[in-house]
Amino acid sequence: MDGLLIIDKPDGLTSHDVVARVRRILKTKRVGHTGTLDPFATGVMVILVGQATRLAQFLDKDEKEYEALVQFGFETDTGDRTGMRSAECGMRNEEVAELLLKTDWDELLAPFRGKIEQVPPMYSAKKVEGKKLYELARKGVEIERKAIKIVVSELNLQDGGEFRTPHSALRIRVVCSAGTYIRTLAEDIGRAVGMGAHLAELRRTRSGRFNISRAVTLAGLEAMPDPVGALIPMREAVVHLPEVVLNEDRVAKTKNGLSSRFLDAGFADGDTVRMVNTAADLIAIGAYNAEEKTVQPRVVLG
């Protein structure tokens, strides 16, 4: 039982909860995922099953796409709706709405696009000196965090820029590099406007090449007569990697860890390469040695 599932994570479950449910439905223990979603967030979770769990390292840096609802007027200690109010703007709802309507959003959002730096929030799973930040935050401890470099390739208003009244919330669409904190983006946008803001809703609509249209709900998976049939072949996880096709006599040798020579491969030294058989089954992930013109298997499957 090897492959991928694209799960539409529901509100209220942790990523660990989703993995546990999939394990129970598929009756297998070897299940993992490629990117955590907060309990209040919904949408795409790429679940790896069986030997596919060994491919996580090739997927965890994939670009992500989100739809988010930013609530203006106050910040919270977690940066999202689950936290306590921590900073009020001191404005009436009517004043908040008026300021938002007067804002030039193209100009305001421009600095948040492209290559930017972002300070990880205290309520995050990022580790500093071996400790997860949220564990410190729950104890009331705040430490200095170094800014990280991220890429926001797209940041646009949704719903035609209409504000939800009387709540003064605005929907945005974000396409960004892995490791981007949307809650921090929401807070920074609020501060740029001149008031507090926090993340009210978050939905991941794409992770790498897997989008929400391919997702199945946990309830839907559980209702399937044969949920194993919903698994996506492992090869789709690494289709973005360059490919070499192994002759039949090299398949067993590759599984035993032996390298194979490809004289006209055209890869750069150290390139990560997927190794498949003539039937396009994924056999291994290898690294190209330009000097020897060989691909050495690093992760062997099957």
Secondary structure, DSSP 8 states (H G I E B T S, - for coil): --EEEEEEE-TT--HHHHHHHHHHHHT-S-EEESS---TT-EEEEEEEEGGGGGGGGGTTT--EEEEEEEEESEEESSSBTTS-EEEE----HHHHHHHHHH--HHHHHGGGSEEEEE---SSSS-EETTEEHHHHHTTT-------EEEEEEEEEESGGG--BTTTTEEEEEEEE-TT--HHHHHHHHHHHHTS-EEEEEEEEEEETTEEGGG-B-HHHHHH-S-GGGG-B-GGGGGTTS-EEE--HHHHHHHHTT--EE-TT----TT-EEEEE-TT--EEEEEEEETTTTEEEEEEE--
